[in-house]
């Protein structure tokens, strides 16, 4: 059964800040099935980001996606964005 994603409460703010930091941002949150929330690119470097609320946990689908070897970075706060 295909599960569609939902956005965490901090999603919009983190997406806005990424754009301010110069990232190209594609919102993939509606894809579901464990696919990360955002695909971002800056200076030719593409990254997959999973947005989680502070204390939020990965779903089983998200864990399976990452176990396949996809490089996904989990971001929960503005500090996480600075560390990218």
C-alpha positions as CSV (number, residue, x, y, z in Angstrom):
1,X,0.0,0.0,0.0
2,X,1.4,3.4,-1.0
3,X,1.8,5.8,1.8
4,X,1.9,9.5,1.0
5,X,4.1,11.7,3.1
6,X,3.1,14.5,5.4
7,X,4.9,17.6,6.4
8,X,6.3,18.1,9.9
9,X,5.6,21.5,11.6
10,X,9.1,22.8,11.0
11,X,9.1,21.9,7.2
12,X,8.1,25.3,5.8
13,X,10.6,27.2,8.0
14,X,13.5,24.9,7.1
15,X,12.6,25.0,3.4
16,X,12.5,28.9,3.5
17,X,15.9,29.1,5.2
18,X,17.5,26.7,2.7
19,X,16.4,29.0,-0.1
20,X,17.8,32.0,1.8
21,X,21.1,30.1,2.1
22,X,21.2,29.7,-1.7
23,X,19.9,26.2,-2.1
24,X,17.7,25.1,-5.0
25,X,14.9,23.3,-3.2
26,X,12.4,20.7,-4.5
27,X,9.7,19.6,-2.1
28,X,9.3,15.8,-2.4
29,X,7.1,15.4,0.7
30,X,4.1,14.2,-1.3
31,X,6.0,11.3,-2.9
32,X,5.7,9.1,0.2
33,X,6.9,5.5,0.4
34,X,9.9,6.6,2.5
35,X,11.3,9.0,-0.1
36,X,12.9,12.0,1.7
37,X,11.1,15.3,2.1
38,X,13.4,17.6,0.2
39,X,16.0,17.4,-2.6
40,X,18.3,20.3,-2.5
41,X,21.3,21.5,-4.5
42,X,23.9,24.1,-4.0
43,X,27.2,24.6,-5.9
44,X,26.5,21.4,-7.9
45,X,26.0,19.2,-4.8
46,X,22.7,17.4,-4.6
47,X,21.4,16.2,-1.2
48,X,18.4,14.3,0.0
49,X,17.0,15.7,3.3
50,X,14.4,14.2,5.6
51,X,12.7,16.8,7.7
52,X,11.8,15.7,11.2
53,X,10.4,17.6,14.2
54,X,12.7,17.6,17.2
55,X,12.3,14.2,18.7
56,X,10.5,12.8,15.6
57,X,11.4,9.3,14.5
58,X,11.8,7.7,11.1
59,X,9.0,5.6,9.7
60,X,9.6,2.0,8.7
61,X,9.4,3.1,5.1
62,X,12.0,5.8,5.6
63,X,14.3,3.4,7.4
64,X,14.0,0.9,4.5
65,X,14.8,3.6,1.9
66,X,18.0,4.6,3.8
67,X,19.0,0.9,4.3
68,X,19.0,0.6,0.5
69,X,22.0,2.8,0.6
70,X,20.5,6.2,-0.3
71,X,22.4,9.0,1.4
72,X,19.8,10.9,3.4
73,X,20.5,13.6,5.9
74,X,18.0,14.2,8.7
75,X,17.4,17.8,9.5
76,X,15.4,18.9,12.6
77,X,16.6,22.5,13.2
78,X,18.3,25.5,11.8
79,X,21.6,24.3,13.3
80,X,21.3,21.1,11.2
81,X,21.0,23.3,8.1
82,X,24.1,25.2,8.9
83,X,26.0,21.9,9.3
84,X,25.2,20.9,5.7
